[in-house]
């Protein structure tokens, strides 16, 4: 009679453990699996928002509040006063908290010195070229005189142009507006 009791007890323990495992599996299937999928989708959406080409004002904001920027602003201000290049300090794109989904705080350091128009593709770098100062009328007159005297076409102002950058060498996809 004892072996029958032991067998019955083993069957009951087996049924209870299978039932417990089934309850755990069902709770994982109904609660945890959808939560994992929702959080994964929210994380992907947050990454897409921070890496969008054109920044969305309702998803992200720009900030200059980081330690390195406080030190670089010392250099940006005098350069911006001397040259028309417009270096910006607010170049940290920060994800704004959203009330609808899980928030994954992210930040992206942008390159804020990007040309927005085809004209800026040549004018911004040209303002940094030291030889740009040699592109005045007086230098052109001297070039023409030297080119005429020595009969060297390479020295004429049409051939030897100081401080110029040709926008024709820039690929067309660089003209697209970024950030």
Backbone bond lengths (Angstrom), bond angles and torsions (degrees), N, CA, C in turn:
res aa  C-N    CA-C-N  psi(-1)  N-CA   C-N-CA  omega(-1)  CA-C   N-CA-C  phi
1 X - - - 1.439 - - 1.531 111.53 -
2 X 1.288 114.85 -30.15 1.450 118.47 179.79 1.529 112.60 -64.27
3 X 1.342 119.67 -41.75 1.462 117.47 179.68 1.520 112.08 -62.46
4 X 1.332 118.85 -31.51 1.457 121.23 179.01 1.521 110.76 -67.32
5 X 1.379 118.06 -38.44 1.446 122.09 178.12 1.529 110.54 -65.85
6 X 1.295 116.50 -41.48 1.454 120.53 -179.79 1.532 110.63 -65.96
7 X 1.332 115.60 -39.13 1.457 119.33 178.53 1.527 110.03 -65.91
8 X 1.320 117.92 -41.57 1.463 121.93 178.85 1.513 111.66 -65.02
9 X 1.333 115.64 -39.97 1.454 119.17 178.29 1.531 110.32 -65.79
10 X 1.303 118.05 -39.46 1.472 121.56 178.71 1.522 110.90 -65.17
11 X 1.352 116.80 -39.27 1.468 120.07 178.42 1.521 110.41 -64.81
12 X 1.336 116.92 -42.86 1.465 120.51 -179.87 1.527 110.47 -64.93
13 X 1.347 117.21 -42.80 1.459 119.93 177.52 1.528 111.34 -63.51
14 X 1.320 116.16 -38.53 1.466 120.07 178.18 1.530 110.62 -64.65
15 X 1.320 117.04 -44.27 1.472 121.18 179.57 1.527 110.49 -63.70
16 X 1.344 117.55 -41.93 1.458 120.90 178.76 1.538 111.12 -65.05
17 X 1.325 116.91 -42.58 1.468 118.78 -179.82 1.522 111.31 -69.03
18 X 1.330 118.61 -37.93 1.468 120.95 175.85 1.528 109.76 -65.61
19 X 1.304 117.92 -40.60 1.467 121.18 177.18 1.517 111.64 -63.48
20 X 1.349 116.95 -43.10 1.459 120.49 177.03 1.527 111.99 -62.22
21 X 1.328 116.19 -43.31 1.464 120.01 177.14 1.528 111.33 -64.71
22 X 1.325 117.26 -38.20 1.471 120.59 177.64 1.528 110.39 -64.71
23 X 1.347 117.44 -40.57 1.469 120.82 177.89 1.531 110.70 -63.82
24 X 1.324 116.35 -42.29 1.467 119.66 177.68 1.521 110.25 -64.11
25 X 1.328 117.74 -44.82 1.466 121.73 -179.59 1.527 111.21 -61.30
26 X 1.330 116.33 -43.50 1.473 119.88 -179.52 1.529 110.42 -65.74
27 X 1.340 117.73 -41.07 1.471 119.14 179.48 1.533 110.66 -66.81
28 X 1.325 116.76 -38.24 1.455 119.42 176.74 1.521 109.66 -65.49
29 X 1.298 117.25 -42.77 1.464 122.11 -177.86 1.525 112.07 -65.72
30 X 1.338 117.48 -39.65 1.455 120.63 -174.72 1.532 113.93 -90.10
31 X 1.324 117.39 -27.62 1.456 119.65 -174.33 1.528 112.04 -110.19
32 X 1.295 117.45 -53.96 1.461 120.06 -172.47 1.527 113.22 -75.76
33 X 1.308 117.88 -40.33 1.471 119.68 -178.87 1.531 111.73 -62.15
34 X 1.347 119.69 -47.65 1.473 118.31 176.14 1.534 112.90 -63.13
35 X 1.329 117.31 -35.57 1.465 119.85 178.86 1.528 110.47 -64.25
36 X 1.313 116.89 -39.03 1.466 120.49 178.05 1.522 109.74 -65.30
37 X 1.319 117.53 -42.64 1.466 120.89 179.83 1.530 111.63 -65.11
38 X 1.333 116.95 -41.16 1.470 120.99 179.76 1.530 109.99 -65.43
39 X 1.343 117.53 -45.46 1.461 120.58 179.83 1.526 111.59 -65.54
40 X 1.322 116.89 -36.20 1.464 119.65 176.74 1.519 110.45 -65.11
41 X 1.327 117.09 -42.15 1.469 120.60 177.98 1.530 110.80 -64.63
42 X 1.349 117.58 -40.00 1.459 120.93 177.71 1.531 111.78 -64.75
43 X 1.319 116.87 -39.26 1.456 120.76 177.81 1.525 111.44 -64.92
44 X 1.321 116.57 -42.10 1.470 120.75 177.58 1.529 110.35 -63.95
45 X 1.334 117.24 -41.61 1.469 120.88 178.60 1.528 110.88 -64.60
46 X 1.336 117.59 -38.40 1.463 120.55 178.31 1.529 110.47 -65.70
47 X 1.310 117.01 -41.18 1.476 120.01 178.06 1.524 110.92 -64.89
48 X 1.316 116.73 -40.34 1.467 119.38 178.42 1.523 111.15 -64.97
49 X 1.335 116.93 -38.59 1.466 120.42 -179.34 1.520 111.34 -66.65
50 X 1.320 117.94 -38.16 1.460 119.95 -177.07 1.530 110.94 -77.28
51 X 1.338 117.64 -24.41 1.466 120.66 -177.43 1.518 113.30 -105.39
52 X 1.339 118.88 12.34 1.463 120.47 176.83 1.516 110.17 -61.79
53 X 1.330 115.70 145.66 1.471 119.62 179.72 1.527 110.74 -63.85
54 X 1.308 116.39 -50.07 1.459 121.01 179.08 1.521 107.15 -102.96
55 X 1.317 115.99 123.27 1.463 121.38 -174.39 1.514 111.61 -68.76
56 X 1.313 115.60 134.29 1.457 122.53 176.39 1.527 108.61 -94.52
57 X 1.352 116.73 124.89 1.457 121.02 -177.65 1.525 113.15 -66.32
58 X 1.330 118.01 -29.59 1.460 118.75 -178.58 1.528 112.19 -83.28
59 X 1.332 119.40 -15.88 1.466 121.25 179.33 1.527 112.86 -100.81
60 X 1.336 116.70 -34.41 1.461 119.91 -176.37 1.525 110.40 -134.17
61 X 1.311 115.20 163.34 1.464 120.89 174.96 1.526 108.20 -134.86
62 X 1.327 115.34 158.50 1.459 120.91 177.81 1.517 109.37 -101.23
63 X 1.311 115.17 142.79 1.452 120.46 -178.70 1.516 108.87 -143.09
64 X 1.289 115.89 155.89 1.450 121.49 173.01 1.510 109.96 -120.11
65 X 1.321 116.12 17.09 1.449 121.88 -172.30 1.533 111.02 -89.95
66 X 1.321 115.32 73.89 1.454 120.30 171.31 1.524 107.39 -147.10
67 X 1.309 116.20 157.73 1.457 121.31 -167.33 1.525 113.42 -60.38
68 X 1.320 118.35 -45.78 1.459 120.69 -177.97 1.531 111.36 -62.91
69 X 1.319 116.88 -36.15 1.465 120.11 -178.45 1.521 111.32 -64.89
70 X 1.321 117.09 -34.59 1.466 119.37 179.19 1.523 110.85 -62.81
71 X 1.327 117.00 -32.48 1.465 120.47 178.47 1.524 111.63 -81.16
72 X 1.322 118.13 -35.11 1.465 119.72 -178.62 1.521 112.39 -74.80
73 X 1.322 118.26 -24.20 1.463 120.31 177.33 1.528 111.31 -59.61
74 X 1.332 116.99 -28.01 1.465 120.91 177.48 1.527 109.87 -60.99
75 X 1.339 116.99 -35.37 1.463 121.20 -179.53 1.524 111.94 -87.91
76 X 1.327 117.83 -31.66 1.469 120.98 -177.24 1.523 111.98 -65.01
77 X 1.320 117.53 -42.92 1.462 120.53 -175.07 1.533 113.13 -59.90
78 X 1.347 119.40 -50.63 1.477 117.66 178.97 1.530 113.03 -65.33
79 X 1.323 117.08 -36.64 1.471 119.48 179.38 1.523 110.03 -65.30
80 X 1.318 117.39 -42.31 1.469 120.67 179.26 1.520 111.85 -66.14
81 X 1.324 117.96 -29.72 1.466 120.37 177.26 1.524 111.56 -73.51
82 X 1.334 116.29 -37.04 1.462 120.20 -177.71 1.528 113.05 -81.27
83 X 1.313 116.96 -40.77 1.463 121.48 -173.59 1.523 110.69 -121.42
84 X 1.318 117.71 146.60 1.477 120.29 -179.19 1.534 112.34 -86.04
85 X 1.342 117.09 59.27 1.465 118.14 -178.97 1.518 112.94 -107.44
86 X 1.305 118.89 -22.35 1.463 121.78 172.70 1.517 114.64 65.99
87 X 1.328 118.05 55.40 1.460 120.69 174.66 1.524 108.65 -71.16
88 X 1.308 116.81 131.49 1.462 121.21 -175.48 1.520 110.70 -107.35
89 X 1.313 114.89 148.85 1.454 119.87 177.03 1.511 112.92 -94.62
90 X 1.310 117.53 -25.97 1.466 120.31 179.58 1.520 108.78 -82.82
91 X 1.322 115.54 84.76 1.451 119.53 -176.27 1.525 112.64 -130.70
92 X 1.323 116.85 19.26 1.455 121.14 175.62 1.528 107.61 -105.81
93 X 1.317 116.59 110.49 1.467 121.01 179.61 1.525 107.96 -85.96
94 X 1.323 116.32 121.34 1.459 122.41 -176.10 1.521 108.60 -117.43
95 X 1.311 116.44 136.45 1.458 122.04 179.31 1.520 109.62 -75.62
96 X 1.328 117.20 130.63 1.462 121.82 178.20 1.527 109.79 -81.02
97 X 1.338 117.82 143.43 1.466 119.31 177.27 1.532 111.00 -65.20
98 X 1.318 115.31 140.72 1.458 120.86 178.41 1.520 109.02 -113.84
99 X 1.316 116.21 141.69 1.466 120.12 -177.79 1.525 112.50 -85.16
100 X 1.314 118.03 -17.01 1.456 121.28 -175.19 1.519 113.47 -86.07
101 X 1.305 117.54 -25.76 1.458 119.94 -172.49 1.522 110.06 -134.74
102 X 1.317 115.13 170.96 1.457 119.91 176.74 1.524 109.10 -63.26
103 X 1.310 116.66 142.59 1.462 120.82 -176.64 1.524 109.77 -101.25
104 X 1.305 115.15 123.25 1.452 122.08 174.60 1.525 106.80 -112.04
105 X 1.332 118.07 102.19 1.467 118.90 -176.95 1.523 110.67 -64.80
106 X 1.326 115.76 126.52 1.453 121.75 179.61 1.513 108.93 -138.40
107 X 1.315 114.79 153.71 1.458 121.26 176.06 1.515 108.30 -141.59
108 X 1.319 114.96 150.78 1.463 121.09 179.72 1.520 108.20 -139.07
109 X 1.306 115.96 127.73 1.448 120.78 177.85 1.517 108.16 -85.45
110 X 1.324 116.01 116.84 1.468 121.82 -177.21 1.514 111.35 -90.48
111 X 1.304 114.62 157.54 1.450 120.74 169.35 1.520 105.50 -90.27
112 X 1.314 116.82 101.31 1.463 119.74 -174.05 1.519 112.47 -82.69
113 X 1.315 117.60 -2.75 1.463 119.82 179.45 1.517 108.18 -102.42
114 X 1.305 115.36 72.38 1.461 121.14 179.16 1.513 108.81 -119.38
115 X 1.304 114.50 140.69 1.462 119.39 178.10 1.521 109.11 -73.05
116 X 1.319 116.04 133.34 1.458 121.30 -179.62 1.521 112.47 -98.81
117 X 1.323 117.29 -20.07 1.460 121.59 -179.29 1.527 108.97 -131.39
118 X 1.332 117.17 160.98 1.475 118.91 177.13 1.528 112.54 -60.76
119 X 1.334 117.71 -31.29 1.455 120.19 179.25 1.529 111.67 -66.06
120 X 1.336 116.69 -37.41 1.459 120.36 179.86 1.526 112.20 -68.58
121 X 1.328 117.81 -23.31 1.460 119.72 178.68 1.518 111.77 -62.45
122 X 1.306 117.59 -28.18 1.461 119.71 177.50 1.523 112.52 -104.56
123 X 1.336 118.48 -34.10 1.462 119.50 -175.27 1.527 112.94 -72.88
124 X 1.328 118.73 -37.14 1.465 120.14 -179.94 1.525 112.08 -65.37
125 X 1.334 119.08 -53.62 1.471 117.24 177.99 1.525 112.61 -64.62
126 X 1.329 117.53 -33.52 1.471 120.03 -179.64 1.526 111.01 -63.69
127 X 1.318 117.54 -32.14 1.464 119.23 179.27 1.522 111.64 -70.28
128 X 1.327 117.91 -18.62 1.462 121.32 178.19 1.527 112.89 -91.33
129 X 1.320 117.43 -11.77 1.459 121.22 -178.35 1.527 108.81 -79.82
130 X 1.333 115.93 127.36 1.459 120.66 -177.40 1.530 110.67 -64.31
131 X 1.311 117.40 -36.40 1.461 121.04 -178.96 1.524 112.95 -67.94
132 X 1.304 118.15 -7.99 1.457 121.23 178.56 1.530 110.52 -61.55
133 X 1.336 116.60 -27.67 1.465 120.41 178.20 1.530 111.35 -68.50
134 X 1.325 116.86 -20.51 1.464 120.90 -179.42 1.527 113.08 -86.93
135 X 1.307 117.58 4.86 1.460 119.76 -175.16 1.531 112.85 -93.58
136 X 1.324 117.75 22.26 1.465 121.21 -178.66 1.527 112.52 -83.38
137 X 1.334 115.63 176.57 1.464 121.88 -178.37 1.528 112.28 -66.03
138 X 1.330 117.24 -36.73 1.470 119.80 -178.41 1.525 110.79 -65.43
139 X 1.301 116.31 -42.17 1.474 120.16 179.24 1.527 109.89 -66.02
140 X 1.320 117.58 -39.44 1.467 120.25 177.66 1.533 111.07 -61.33
141 X 1.312 116.50 -41.38 1.470 120.54 178.77 1.530 110.93 -63.05
142 X 1.331 116.30 -42.59 1.472 120.47 177.55 1.529 110.17 -64.32
143 X 1.321 116.78 -42.11 1.463 120.80 178.68 1.530 111.05 -60.27
144 X 1.317 116.03 -45.97 1.466 120.20 -179.96 1.528 110.89 -61.26
145 X 1.366 116.52 -41.18 1.464 120.35 178.80 1.512 111.93 -65.05
146 X 1.336 117.04 -45.32 1.466 120.31 178.84 1.520 110.53 -65.48
147 X 1.305 116.57 -41.14 1.471 120.50 178.79 1.517 111.94 -64.04
148 X 1.338 117.95 -34.76 1.460 121.30 -179.69 1.523 111.09 -76.81
149 X 1.351 115.87 -41.40 1.469 120.07 -178.13 1.527 111.20 -65.36
150 X 1.324 116.68 -47.62 1.458 120.09 -176.04 1.533 112.47 -91.39
151 X 1.320 115.79 2.08 1.470 120.91 -179.25 1.531 111.98 53.78
152 X 1.345 115.78 39.96 1.465 121.13 179.58 1.521 108.57 -111.98
153 X 1.306 115.45 106.39 1.474 119.62 -179.13 1.530 111.88 -65.31
154 X 1.340 116.68 -25.86 1.468 120.03 -178.28 1.524 112.18 -64.72
155 X 1.327 117.08 -24.02 1.462 120.76 -178.35 1.522 113.40 -90.14
156 X 1.323 117.66 -8.38 1.468 119.73 -178.78 1.523 110.70 -68.21
157 X 1.300 115.80 159.42 1.473 120.20 -176.02 1.523 112.66 -68.73
158 X 1.321 118.11 -17.02 1.466 120.39 176.33 1.525 111.67 -78.05
159 X 1.338 117.41 -29.50 1.464 121.55 -176.70 1.516 112.40 -94.53
160 X 1.323 116.48 -47.01 1.459 121.45 -177.21 1.524 108.15 -102.80
161 X 1.315 115.36 97.56 1.467 121.30 -176.74 1.524 107.73 -107.49
162 X 1.323 116.86 118.13 1.457 121.65 -178.43 1.527 110.89 -82.16
163 X 1.329 115.24 139.61 1.460 121.64 171.70 1.503 115.41 63.67
164 X 1.320 118.99 32.35 1.458 120.33 179.06 1.522 110.26 -111.78
165 X 1.281 114.51 148.52 1.459 121.34 176.74 1.511 106.67 -128.98
166 X 1.308 115.35 126.23 1.461 120.02 -177.47 1.526 110.22 -84.54
167 X 1.329 118.19 123.12 1.467 119.16 178.76 1.523 112.09 -75.20
168 X 1.336 117.71 -8.14 1.465 119.57 -178.64 1.519 112.56 -72.01
169 X 1.327 118.05 -18.76 1.458 120.07 -179.01 1.532 112.14 -85.17
170 X 1.319 117.47 -6.03 1.458 121.83 180.00 1.523 108.57 -84.99
171 X 1.345 117.78 131.68 1.464 119.30 179.54 1.527 111.68 -65.72
172 X 1.336 117.36 149.56 1.478 120.40 -176.30 1.519 113.98 -59.94
173 X 1.346 119.19 -29.12 1.468 119.73 -178.30 1.524 112.05 -70.12
174 X 1.333 117.48 -15.45 1.469 120.23 178.16 1.521 111.10 -74.70
175 X 1.333 117.78 -17.15 1.469 120.75 179.66 1.516 112.49 -76.31
176 X 1.322 118.23 -14.11 1.464 120.54 -178.12 1.517 109.42 -68.43
177 X 1.320 116.29 141.10 1.450 121.81 -177.60 1.523 109.13 -72.04
178 X 1.333 115.17 131.43 1.457 122.07 178.48 1.513 107.87 -121.94
179 X 1.320 115.38 141.74 1.477 122.76 177.94 1.477 109.77 49.32
